[in-house]
Amino acid sequence: MEFHELQGERIKLIPLEFDHIPNLYEYSEHPEIWTHYPAKIRTLEDS
């Protein structure tokens, strides 16, 4: 079974793609997000 997308009234889930990495990295710059994460991602290359 291949997943393409799941859409509800207020949200749409799509599979992650490599094209999403730069935007996800930009939105994850807040240090408190990584407080309990075992790896430190400080640069785009770390992701």
Wavefront OBJ file of the C-alpha trace (Angstrom):
o trace
v 0.000 0.000 0.000
v 1.469 3.346 -1.031
v 0.583 6.511 0.863
v 0.050 9.656 -1.215
v -1.820 12.047 1.059
v -4.459 12.236 3.751
v -6.636 15.318 3.919
v -9.173 16.385 6.495
v -11.097 19.596 7.024
v -8.153 21.452 8.588
v -4.993 19.533 7.753
v -3.301 17.735 4.892
v -0.643 15.072 5.523
v 1.809 14.296 2.762
v 4.904 12.070 2.726
v 8.140 13.884 3.537
v 10.500 14.528 0.659
v 14.085 15.822 0.503
v 12.696 19.102 -0.901
v 11.072 19.743 2.511
v 14.364 19.751 4.438
v 15.328 23.450 3.995
v 11.929 24.711 5.179
v 11.763 22.256 8.080
v 15.242 23.304 9.157
v 14.301 26.969 9.015
v 11.254 26.391 11.231
v 13.237 24.302 13.717
v 15.795 26.944 14.697
v 14.337 27.433 18.163
v 16.753 25.707 20.593
v 14.018 24.562 22.985
v 12.717 22.197 20.302
v 15.945 20.182 20.611
v 16.167 20.126 24.422
v 15.332 16.413 24.765
v 16.469 15.227 21.334
v 19.501 12.897 21.536
v 21.338 14.480 18.568
v 22.218 18.121 18.082
v 21.244 19.515 14.687
v 22.927 22.878 14.340
v 23.390 23.080 10.575
v 21.422 22.003 7.528
v 24.104 19.395 6.820
v 23.459 17.788 10.242
v 19.852 17.028 9.326
l 1 2 3 4 5 6 7 8 9 10 11 12 13 14 15 16 17 18 19 20 21 22 23 24 25 26 27 28 29 30 31 32 33 34 35 36 37 38 39 40 41 42 43 44 45 46 47
